[in-house]
Amino acid sequence: MIKIADYKKIVGEDKIEQLRRLASLSRGKKVVMVNSTKDGGGVAEILTRLVPLMRELKIDCSWKTIKGDPTFFNITKSMHNAMQGKKISFSPEMLKYYREVARKNAEELDLGSADIVVIHDPQPLALIDFYKKNGAKWVWRCHIDTSKPDLSLWKHLKKYLLGYDASIYSIAKFSRLLAHPQYLIAPSIDPLSDKNRNLSQKEIGKVLSTFGIKKDKPIITQVSRFDRFKDPLGAIEAYRMVKKEMDVSLVLAGGTASDDPEGEEVLKKVREKAEGDPDIHILLLSPKSDIEINALQRASDVVLQKSIKEGFGLVVTEAMWKRKPVVGGAAGGITIQIQNHITGFLVYSPEGAAYRIRYLLNRQKIKDKIGEDAKEYVRENFLITRHLRDYLSLFCILENAKKNIIYV
């Protein structure tokens, strides 16, 4: 099991000692994290690593998930899309069902004894209506791009948010006008996890061989769920533009999440668009494919993240940590990871993505320099130790709301 002390060699002893001092201020507090799935997606991935580290620091932190049927997850997927700007109409019956599922989950989840409850994303948002807070602090952690939500849905969900003590967003432009304090906490990766640790060339080669991918030409890779907002179809368009001038291959590697019923439909469209091209590798990965993803990113010459909407996009940070130049859609949290022309390139179209991919493949020194700068930028800003520090700091603020100065 990975311990806090194991990160010293990566971030330095001072930062680890700071975590211990911050944790001592919340020691003994009962913290509960709540989301909709333990498999698939960045939220589950973060909580898998974050919760055990909090427990090691003697904070009583647990992770619970809500239950729902296909009807519920179809509703919440539509909510996800509407919160990211798609115009969707929600009937009174749909909104009533959403609340009813929250009520049923509240009967099974022990949240009433917690000191701090952190609710992740819209799926469990309505839980708060079924608990007496008894002095507990409730926080909504929004992981999606809510910069331009469907206003009708936002007005409805805002009724639930009135009971929360704080909200957390990944970047400033996602925040909305609310009565309670709002905080910015960027997501993170764990550099010691199987998805991000160093791999030998033998391990990388074994994964490529398993998937039938040859290293005889430059590899462009996009790793993401098969979600229309990740724009895998746009990634194929960009690849084909590059292919006209250079012999390259494309890897689209991803999976589906149990709370995302649209994934199969998007995957079908991707397969249809790629049909007949032996240099396009479409890989449907299981949620436990961390080493495979790690190897695919490390084997890549350029990593693509052609998102048109993005809460954050942890795969961008993962690739940057591996010294890979990333060409990313200028959307949401990608814009705070990629410093344009320094740690990667931001693009707005398949044409722009194709241009930057060709640019990188033709300029090895620039490609290597961007990769080095990207890794150091991640070290300073997007590792799990920083993420843990931000949460511990927030816990202190919530417990000392009336104090102007908190001594650590």
N, C-alpha and C positions, 0 to 999 in steps of 0.2 A: 504494500500500500504506500502511495506517495505521501510524504509528509511536508509540512511547511518548510522545514529546514532544507529540503531538497532543492528549493528554488534559489538558495543563496548564490550558487555559482552562476545563475542567470541574471538576477536583478541586484545582487549585493546584500550584505548582512544588514545594512542600515534599514532597508525597506522591510525586511523580515521582522526586525525588532519593532519597527513602527506598527506593523500589524498586530503584534502581541500586546503592545500598549493600548491600541484602540480596542482590541477585543476585551481587555480587562475591564473596560467601562461598561460593557454589556454582558459580562459573564453571568450566567444563570438565567438570562432572559430566554423565554420560549418563543422561537421564531418559526412560522410555518410558511413555506412557499407552496403556492397552488397554481397548477396549470392544467391543460387538457390531455396531455399525453406524455409518456415516458420514453416513447420511441419515435424518432424522426424529427428533424427540425432543430434549429439553433437553440431554442429555449431549453428543450430537454437536454441537449448536449452541455449547455452551460451549467444547469442545475446538477447534473451528474457529477461534475467536478467541484462546484462551489459549495454544495451542502456538506460533503465530508470534511472539507477544509474548515468550515465554520465550526463543525462539531469538534475537530481537533483543537480549536482555539477555545473550547469549553463554552460554546454557545449552543444551547439546546435547539438545534435547527432540524426540522423535518420537512419532507417533501411529499405532498399529496396531489393526486389527480382526480378530476371529476369524471363521472361516467355520463355517457350519452348514447342515444341510438342514431342511426343514419339520418333520420329527420332532423334531429338537433344539430348534427355536424354539417348538414347541408345549409341549415339556417345560419350557423356561425361562420361557415365559409363565405356565404353571401355577405354577412356582416363584415368579415375581413376585407372582401373586395370593395364594399361600399365605403368602409373607413379609409380605403386607399384611393377613393375618388370615383369609383364606378357608380353610375346611377342605377339603383335597384329599389324596387318598391317592396316594402314589408307589410304584409297584411296584419290586422289585429290578432288573428289566430296564430301567426308565426311568432309575434312578440310575446303573446300569452304562453305559447309552448316553451319559448326560451326561458321565461321566468319560472315556469312549472318545473323544468329540469333542474334549475338552480335550487328550487325548494326541496326536491327529492334528494339532491346531493347534500344539502345542508343537514338533512336528517341523519346522514351517515358520516359526515366529516366532523371531527372534533376540532373546531376552530375557536370555540368560546373560551377555552382556557389559555389561549395564546396571548403573549404580550405584544407581538408584532405579526401581522398577517400581510404577506405580499402576494397579491393576485396578479397573475401574468396574462395579459391580453384580454380580448372581449369575452371569450368563452365562459370563464367563471365570474365575470364582473358582477352579476346580479346576486351572488351569494350573500353580499353584505346585508341585504334586506331581511335576512332570516336569522340574524344573530344580534344579541345584546352585546354591545362592544365592551362594557364593564371596564373602561379605561384602556382597552387595547388600541393600538394604532394600526389602522388599515391603510395600505399603500397599493395603488394600482401601478403596475409596471407595464407600460405599453411598448411593445417591440416592433410595431408596424408603422408605416408612413401615414400619419394622420394630418399631414399639412393641408390637405384639401378634402376633408371627408364629405360624404353625402350629408347635407345639413339636417335632413329629416331624421335620419338614423342617429346622428350625433345628438340631436335634441332629446331623443328618447333615452339613449345610453347615459347622457349627462345627468339624468335624474338619479341614477345609481351612484354616480361619482360624487354627488353632493354629500354622501355619508363618509367619504374617504378623507383621510388626514393629509395625504400627499399623493402626488403622481410622479412617475419617473419616465423620462423619454431618452432616446438614444442621441438625438440632436435637437438643437433649439427650435428649428422650424416645425418640428412635429408637435410642439406644445400648443395647447388650446387655452382659451380664457376660462379659468376656473377659480373658485373662491379659495381653494387651499394652495399651499406652497407646491411648486413644481421643481424637480431636480433633473439634472442631466447626468446619466451614467451610461457610458458606452459599453457594449458587450465586449467579450474577450475570448481568447483561446488559451488553452493550457499547453505550454511548450513541452511538457513531459508526458502528455497523453500519447496513445498509439497513433493518433492522427497527425501528431506534430513532432514526435521525437525523431532523432536521426535514424536513417535506415542505411543498411549496407547496399552496395550495388547488386549483390546476390539476391537480397530481399526484393529490390525493385524489379530486377529481371524476372524473378519468379512470378510476380503479379502480372507483368506485361505478357509473359508467356501464357498464363492462365486465360487471359482475355484475348489472346491472339493478336496483340499489338506489336508491330515491329518498330524498331528504332532506326529504320533506314531513311527516314525523312523527318523534318521538323514536326513536332506534335503540338497542336493547339488543344487545350483542354478547358472545358467548363464543367464544374461540379456544382450541382444544385438539384433541389427537388424539381420534378417535372410540373412546373407551375407557369401559367402564361405570363405572369409578371417577371419571371426570370428570362423570358424571351428566348427559349431554345431554338425557335424557328428563325429568329433574327441571327442567332449564332451560326446556324447553317448557311444563311445568306452571306454572312461575312466570310465564312470559310470558302465558299464557292467563288467569291470575288478574289480572294488570295490565290486560290487554286488555279486561276487563269494565268497567273504569272509565276507561281512557285509550286513545286510538288510538296504538298503538306498533307497531314492527316488531322482529323478532328475526333476528339473523344468527348462525348456527352455522357457524363456519369452522374447518376442520381437515384433517387428513390421516391417513395410516396410516404406520407404521414397518415396515421390513423384518423386524424382530425381534418384531413384534406380530401374530400370526395372527388375533386376535379382532376386529381393526378393521373388517373387512368386515361381519361379523355385527352389530356395534353400529350401523354406518352404516345398514344395512338397517332396523333397528328405528326409528331416528330418522326416516328417510324415511317409514316407515309412519305414525308418530305425527303427522307434520307434513302429511300428504297433504291437499290441498284448501284449505290456508291460504296465500293469496298473499303474506301479510306475514311468512312464515317463509322465510328464505333459507338453504338448506343448501349450503355451498360446500366441495367437495373440492379442497383445494389441494395442489400439488406441494411437495416439500421446499424448493424454491428460491423460494418465494412471499413473501420477506421484505418487499418494498415493498408488496405487497397487504395483508399483515397489518398493517403499519404504518398504511396508509391507512384500513383498516377500524376500527382502534382509535381513530385520531384523529377519524374521522367519528362515533364513537359518543357518545351522551349518558351512558350508563351501561355499564360493562363488568361482566359476570357471570362468575364462575368457580365453578360449582356442584359442586365436587368433594366426594366423600364419603370419599375417601382421597387423599392427595397427598404426594409426597416433598417438593416445594417449590412448583412452579407458577410457572415463569418468566413466564408470560403476565400474572400479577398485577403483577409488578415492571415489565414492559413498559408496561402501561396506566398504572400510577402515575407512571412517568417522563413520560408524555404528559399529565399533569395530569388523568387521568380518575378519577372516583370508582369504586371497585370494590366490588361485593357478592360476597363469597367464602364458600364453605363453611368452617366452622370445623374444618379438617382439616389435620394435618401442618404443612408449611412455610408454608402460607397464614397461620397464626396468628402467625408472627413478622414477616410483611410488613405485614399489616393491623393497625394499632392501632385497636381497635374504637371507632367514633365519632370518630376523629381522622384517620386516613388511609384510612378506608373502613369497611365494615360486615361483621361476621362473622355468618353465619346457619347454622341447623341443619335447615332444611326448605324446600321450595318455597314454603310460605306465608310463611315469614320472609323469603325472597328477594324475593317479590312485594311485601311490605310496605315493605321498604327501597328497592326500586326506585321505588315510588310516592312515598315520602318524598323521595327525591332529586329526582325530576322535578318535584315541586311546590315545591321550595325552592332556587332558583337560587343565592342567595348562599352557602348552606351547601354546595351542590354544588361551587361554585368554590373555596371555602376548603379543603374536603377535598382537592380536586385539587392545590392549591398545596402543602399540607402533605405530601401523598403524594410529590410530586416531590422535595422536599428530604430526605425520609426515605430515598428511594432513593439520592440523591446521597451521603449519609453512610454507607450500609450495604450497598448491593447493586450497585455498579458493578464492572466487571471489574478495575479497578485495585486495589480492596480484595481481590478474589479472588486476584489475582496475588500480592499481598503475603502473604496467608495461606499460599499454597503455598510461597513462598520462605522464609517463616519456618519452616514444617514441615521443609523440606529441611535447614535449619540445625540444627534440633533433632535430626533423625535422624542427622546426621553428627557431632553433638556430644553424644551421649546421656549421657555420663558427666560433662559439665561443668554446673556450677550457674550459671555466668555466661557469656554469649556477647556479645562486643563487636561492635557493628555500626558 
